[in-house]
């Protein structure tokens, strides 16, 4: 038997019935069809599933969908302005070549935005520390750090 949950997803009210054991990442991808949030490890270690819940970055594979009842959820699909432009952090990742295969990129971008919103002027060491929970197997992180710095400037930080 399912449980009805209501929350704001990317600015829109959503009410759905979910099984009590449904992970938030499964709800996002399967029920809402927002596939920018990736499933990487299912153990909250890789960060591919990072989204914002009530304004904070969280790993959506580490919580149940029912725990998001009444919350405000933002996925990678919800960060860009309605006019079709990229969010400044997305634009910075593109400009700085902060991605290669792209699998980790949505989670990395969501973590980077969280960092800038809560610690606007991070040093290179602070950026690397903040992104420790997001794994990238392709880039070596140098261009990701540059992208976060450029994205922070684009966000007005």
ABEGO torsion letter per residue (X at the ends): XBBBBBBBBGGBBBBBBBBAABBAAAAAAAAAGBAABBBAAGAGAAGAABBBBGGBBBBAAABBAAAABGBBBBBAAAABBAAGBBBAAAAAAAAAGABBAGAAAAAAAAAAAAAAAABABBBAAAAAAAAAABBBAAAGGAAAAAAAAAAAAAAGX
